[in-house]
Amino acid sequence: MPRKSATGKRLPLGPIMTSIEGAELTAEDREILCHPLIGGVIYFARNFTDKAQLAALSKEIKALREPQLLIAVDHEGGRVQRFREGFTEIQPMRSLGDLWMTHPPSARSRAFEIGFTIGHELGEVGIDFTFAPVLDLDYGESTVIGHRAFHRDPGAVAALATAVMQGLRAEGMAAVGKHFPGHGFVKGDTHWERPTDDRDFATVLAADLIPFRELIAAGIDGIMAAHLIFPNIDPQLAGFSPYWLQEVLRHKLHFKGVIFTDDLGMVAAHAVGDLTARCEAAVQGGCDVVLPCNDRPGLIEILDRWKPEPEPSLSRKWERMRKKVAGRRL
């Protein structure tokens, strides 16, 4: 018989993935994580002291309710690697792009090994998936993407990202491609500003969308949408846009997996309204899972105010992201 939640009932997973305050659960954390709107937890460096502590924290989170909450992290390599001590240091993905220039088979092999290592090490501490690989192109201008991107050439990005995804899958871990429809062309950082990309759709389709198309064809499980505006294509931020998320991502590219927002606390998302308004706008636009990550008062307000319509497919989509071991979930 499946375990019941801390409230004594089975509790379907909700559409919010959020953060916790520190390396141990507080009473407030436990109360929040048992709210029906919560479906998962995203870890940050503040949640980590060592591998034993992190594994114990994951175990405690997963004991709170049934179905178990999912746990994720941004663990790409380079400067975006939340856990260091006891974990393999992953080089920036651009290092794979550099290797691709001299020997593509070696680059693909190394990309697979990196995905396998990430999947294995995160799985050991109870993490279900990582928000990787980055599918943005390296145009040499972005202040926030930079060497997080594999390469400028979309074919190289698609090949290397597919190999990373296959390595993750070999360890039973889903992959999340980001940042749809492509963050590499703009200079600005959406954490602190609202950059715009003035290109037309044909230009984006012929370059930036190629890695997304190829990874979707290869069966990628998740896509994270960018807080970018393409004013010559659609006036809304891509992460809140029915055009980008439904018409392009779902219908043109045939993506059937889970659409995640980027962090809703980023400055680029502020124009949509307060955090509750951002959650509602993202779901209306086509996102499945929203990420209000680092604003505890704002999160509590969401839990008090937001009344989203039930989404029958959400449970199935969450299960798609759950870490598998020998054909079973963790």
C-alpha positions as CSV (number, residue, x, y, z in Angstrom):
1,M,0.0,0.0,0.0
2,P,1.4,3.5,-0.9
3,R,2.4,5.7,2.0
4,K,0.2,8.5,3.0
5,S,1.3,12.1,3.3
6,A,2.0,13.9,6.6
7,T,-1.6,15.0,6.5
8,G,-2.8,11.4,6.4
9,K,-3.9,11.4,2.8
10,R,-2.5,10.7,-0.6
11,L,-1.7,14.1,-2.1
12,P,-1.3,14.5,-5.9
13,L,1.7,16.6,-6.9
14,G,1.0,20.2,-7.7
15,P,2.5,22.6,-10.3
16,I,5.0,24.5,-8.1
17,M,8.7,23.6,-7.7
18,T,10.3,25.7,-5.0
19,S,13.3,26.0,-2.7
20,I,13.9,25.4,1.0
21,E,15.8,27.7,3.3
22,G,18.9,25.7,4.4
23,A,20.6,22.4,4.9
24,E,17.9,21.0,7.1
25,L,14.1,21.2,6.9
26,T,12.4,23.7,9.2
27,A,8.9,23.4,10.5
28,E,7.8,26.0,8.0
29,D,9.5,24.1,5.2
30,R,7.6,20.9,6.1
31,E,4.3,22.7,6.2
32,I,4.9,24.3,2.8
33,L,6.1,21.1,1.2
34,C,2.9,19.4,2.3
35,H,0.7,22.0,0.5
36,P,-1.3,20.6,-2.4
37,L,0.2,23.1,-4.9
38,I,3.7,21.9,-4.3
39,G,5.2,19.2,-6.6
40,G,8.9,19.5,-6.2
41,V,12.0,21.1,-4.6
42,I,14.9,22.7,-6.3
43,Y,18.2,22.7,-4.4
44,F,20.7,25.5,-4.2
45,A,24.2,25.6,-2.8
46,R,22.8,26.7,0.6
47,N,21.1,23.3,0.9
48,F,24.5,21.4,0.8
49,T,27.2,20.8,3.3
50,D,28.3,17.3,2.3
51,K,26.9,14.3,0.5
52,A,25.7,12.4,3.6
53,Q,23.7,15.5,4.7
54,L,22.2,16.0,1.3
55,A,21.2,12.4,1.0
56,A,19.5,12.6,4.4
57,L,17.7,15.8,3.4
58,S,16.4,14.2,0.2
59,K,15.2,11.2,2.1
60,E,13.3,13.4,4.6
61,I,11.7,15.5,1.8
62,K,10.6,12.3,0.0
63,A,9.1,10.9,3.2
64,L,6.7,13.9,3.6
65,R,4.1,12.7,1.2
66,E,2.9,10.2,-1.4
67,P,3.5,10.4,-4.3
68,Q,6.9,11.6,-3.3
69,L,8.0,15.2,-4.1
70,L,10.6,15.4,-6.9
71,I,13.9,17.0,-6.3
72,A,16.0,18.9,-8.9
73,V,19.0,21.1,-9.2
74,D,20.9,23.2,-11.7
75,H,24.0,21.0,-12.2
76,E,25.4,21.8,-15.7
77,G,29.1,22.1,-15.0
78,G,31.4,25.1,-15.1
79,R,30.1,27.9,-12.9
80,V,26.6,26.4,-12.7
81,Q,27.3,23.4,-10.4
82,R,25.7,23.8,-7.0
83,F,27.6,21.0,-5.3
84,R,31.4,20.8,-5.2
85,E,32.9,18.9,-2.3
86,G,32.7,15.2,-3.0
87,F,31.3,15.7,-6.5
88,T,33.3,15.5,-9.8
89,E,34.2,18.9,-11.1
90,I,32.4,19.2,-14.4
91,Q,34.1,21.5,-17.0
92,P,32.0,24.2,-18.8
93,M,30.1,22.7,-21.8
94,R,32.1,24.9,-24.1
95,S,35.1,22.6,-23.5
96,L,33.2,19.9,-25.3
97,G,32.6,22.3,-28.1
98,D,36.3,23.0,-28.3
99,L,37.0,19.2,-28.5
100,W,34.3,18.9,-31.2
101,M,36.4,21.2,-33.4
102,T,39.3,18.7,-33.5
103,H,37.6,15.3,-32.9
104,P,33.8,15.0,-32.8
105,P,33.7,11.4,-31.8
106,S,35.8,12.1,-28.7
107,A,33.6,15.1,-27.9
108,R,30.5,12.9,-28.1
109,S,32.0,10.2,-25.9
110,R,33.1,12.7,-23.3
111,A,29.6,14.3,-23.3
112,F,28.1,10.9,-22.6
113,E,30.5,10.4,-19.8
114,I,29.7,13.7,-18.3
115,G,25.9,13.0,-18.4
116,F,26.5,9.6,-16.9
117,T,28.6,11.1,-14.1
118,I,26.1,13.8,-13.3
119,G,23.2,11.3,-13.3
120,H,25.1,8.9,-11.0
121,E,26.3,11.4,-8.5
122,L,23.0,13.3,-8.2
123,G,21.1,10.0,-7.9
124,E,23.3,8.9,-5.0
125,V,22.0,11.9,-3.0
126,G,18.3,11.4,-3.9
127,I,18.0,13.9,-6.7
128,D,15.6,13.1,-9.5
129,F,16.9,15.4,-12.3
130,T,19.1,18.3,-13.3
131,F,18.1,21.3,-15.3
132,A,20.5,20.5,-18.1
133,P,21.7,20.5,-20.9
134,V,21.9,24.1,-22.1
135,L,20.7,24.2,-25.7
136,D,21.5,27.9,-26.3
137,L,24.0,28.8,-29.0
138,D,27.2,30.6,-28.2
139,Y,27.1,33.8,-30.2
140,G,29.9,35.2,-28.1
141,E,27.8,38.1,-26.8
142,S,25.7,36.8,-23.9
143,T,26.9,37.7,-20.4
144,V,24.9,34.9,-18.7
145,I,25.2,32.0,-21.2
146,G,28.8,32.3,-22.4
147,H,30.7,29.0,-21.9
148,R,27.6,27.3,-20.6
149,A,26.8,26.8,-24.3
150,F,28.4,23.9,-26.2
151,H,29.1,25.8,-29.4
152,R,27.9,28.3,-32.0
153,D,27.0,25.7,-34.5
154,P,23.5,24.3,-33.8
155,G,24.4,20.9,-35.2
156,A,27.3,20.6,-32.8
157,V,25.1,21.7,-29.9
158,A,22.4,19.1,-30.8
159,A,24.9,16.3,-31.1
160,L,26.7,17.1,-27.8
161,A,23.5,17.8,-25.9
162,T,22.0,14.5,-27.1
163,A,25.1,12.6,-25.8
164,V,24.8,14.3,-22.4
165,M,21.1,13.3,-22.4
166,Q,21.9,9.8,-23.2
167,G,24.5,9.7,-20.4
168,L,21.9,10.9,-18.0
169,R,19.4,8.3,-19.2
170,A,21.9,5.5,-18.7
171,E,21.7,6.4,-15.1
172,G,17.9,6.6,-15.1
173,M,17.8,10.5,-15.1
174,A,15.6,12.8,-17.2
175,A,17.1,15.8,-19.0
176,V,15.7,19.4,-19.3
177,G,16.8,21.5,-22.3
178,K,17.1,25.2,-21.7
179,H,16.4,28.1,-22.4
180,F,13.7,27.8,-25.0
181,P,13.6,29.3,-27.7
182,G,17.2,30.3,-27.3
183,H,19.0,32.7,-24.9
184,G,22.5,32.8,-26.5
185,F,21.9,35.8,-28.9
186,V,21.1,38.5,-26.4
187,K,23.7,40.2,-24.3
188,G,21.6,40.9,-21.2
189,D,21.0,38.7,-18.1
190,T,17.4,38.0,-17.4
191,H,18.2,37.7,-13.7
192,W,18.7,41.5,-13.6
193,E,17.1,42.9,-16.7
194,R,14.6,42.2,-19.5
195,P,16.5,41.8,-22.7
196,T,14.9,41.6,-26.1
197,D,15.8,39.7,-29.2
198,D,14.9,41.6,-32.4
199,R,15.4,38.7,-34.8
200,D,12.5,37.3,-36.9
201,F,11.1,33.8,-36.7
202,A,12.8,32.5,-39.8
203,T,16.2,33.4,-38.3
204,V,15.5,31.8,-35.0
205,L,14.1,28.7,-36.7
206,A,17.1,28.3,-38.9
207,A,19.6,28.3,-35.9
208,D,18.4,28.5,-32.3
209,L,15.5,26.1,-32.6
210,I,17.5,23.4,-34.2
211,P,18.9,21.9,-31.0
212,F,15.5,22.0,-29.4
213,R,14.0,20.2,-32.4
214,E,16.7,17.6,-32.4
215,L,16.5,16.9,-28.7
216,I,12.7,16.7,-28.8
217,A,13.0,14.2,-31.6
218,A,15.4,12.2,-29.4
219,G,12.8,12.2,-26.6
220,I,14.0,14.8,-24.1
221,D,11.7,14.9,-21.1
222,G,11.7,18.5,-20.1
223,I,12.1,22.0,-21.6
224,M,12.7,25.2,-19.6
225,A,11.4,28.4,-21.2
226,A,13.3,31.7,-21.2
227,H,12.2,35.1,-19.9
228,L,13.0,36.7,-23.2
229,I,10.9,38.9,-25.6
230,F,11.1,38.5,-29.3
231,P,9.1,41.7,-30.2
232,N,9.2,41.0,-34.0
233,I,7.6,37.5,-33.3
234,D,5.4,37.8,-30.3
235,P,4.9,40.6,-27.7
236,Q,4.9,38.4,-24.6
237,L,7.8,36.9,-22.7
238,A,8.5,33.5,-24.3
239,G,8.0,31.8,-20.9
240,F,4.4,33.1,-20.7
241,S,3.6,33.0,-24.4
242,P,0.9,30.7,-25.8
243,Y,2.5,31.4,-29.2
244,W,6.0,30.1,-28.2
245,L,4.9,27.4,-25.8
246,Q,1.8,26.0,-27.5
247,E,2.0,26.9,-31.1
248,V,5.7,26.5,-31.6
249,L,6.9,24.1,-28.9
250,R,3.9,21.8,-28.6
251,H,2.5,22.0,-32.2
252,K,5.4,22.8,-34.5
253,L,8.1,20.9,-32.6
254,H,5.8,18.2,-31.2
255,F,7.1,18.3,-27.6
256,K,5.1,16.1,-25.3
257,G,7.1,16.4,-22.1
258,V,7.2,18.9,-19.2
259,I,7.5,22.6,-19.7
260,F,9.1,24.5,-16.8
261,T,9.4,28.2,-16.2
262,D,12.7,29.7,-15.4
263,D,12.9,31.2,-11.9
264,L,9.9,33.5,-11.6
265,G,11.9,35.7,-9.2
266,M,14.1,37.0,-12.1
267,V,13.8,40.7,-12.9
268,A,12.8,39.9,-16.5
269,A,9.6,38.3,-15.2
270,H,8.5,41.2,-13.0
271,A,6.6,43.0,-15.8
272,V,4.0,40.2,-15.7
273,G,2.9,41.2,-12.1
274,D,3.4,39.8,-8.6
275,L,4.5,36.2,-8.1
276,T,0.9,34.9,-8.1
277,A,0.2,36.7,-11.3
278,R,3.4,35.2,-12.8
279,C,2.3,31.7,-11.9
280,E,-1.1,32.1,-13.4
281,A,0.3,33.7,-16.6
282,A,2.8,31.0,-17.0
283,V,0.2,28.2,-16.7
284,Q,-2.1,30.0,-19.0
285,G,0.7,30.4,-21.5
286,G,1.4,26.7,-21.5
287,C,3.8,25.9,-18.7
288,D,3.3,22.8,-16.6
289,V,5.6,23.6,-13.6
290,V,6.3,27.0,-12.2
291,L,9.4,27.9,-10.2
292,P,9.0,30.7,-7.6
293,C,12.4,29.9,-6.0
294,N,13.8,32.4,-3.6
295,D,11.0,34.5,-2.2
296,R,9.5,32.8,0.8
297,P,6.9,35.6,1.6
298,G,5.9,35.6,-2.1
299,L,5.6,31.8,-2.1
300,I,3.3,31.9,1.0
301,E,1.1,34.4,-0.7
302,I,0.9,32.2,-3.8
303,L,-0.1,29.2,-1.6
304,D,-2.8,31.4,0.0
305,R,-4.2,33.0,-3.1
306,W,-3.5,31.0,-6.2
307,K,-6.3,28.6,-7.3
308,P,-5.2,27.0,-10.6
309,E,-7.5,24.7,-12.5
310,P,-6.6,21.0,-12.0
311,E,-4.5,19.6,-14.7
312,P,-5.2,15.9,-15.2
313,S,-1.9,15.2,-17.1
314,L,0.3,16.8,-14.4
315,S,0.8,13.6,-12.4
316,R,1.9,11.7,-15.5
317,K,4.3,14.5,-16.4
318,W,5.8,14.6,-13.0
319,E,6.4,10.9,-13.1
320,R,8.2,11.2,-16.4
321,M,10.8,13.3,-14.5
322,R,11.3,11.0,-11.6
323,K,14.7,9.3,-11.3
324,K,14.6,5.6,-12.3
325,V,16.7,2.8,-10.9
326,A,16.6,-0.6,-12.7
327,G,13.2,0.3,-14.1
328,R,11.8,1.6,-10.8
329,R,11.6,5.1,-9.3
330,L,13.9,6.1,-6.4
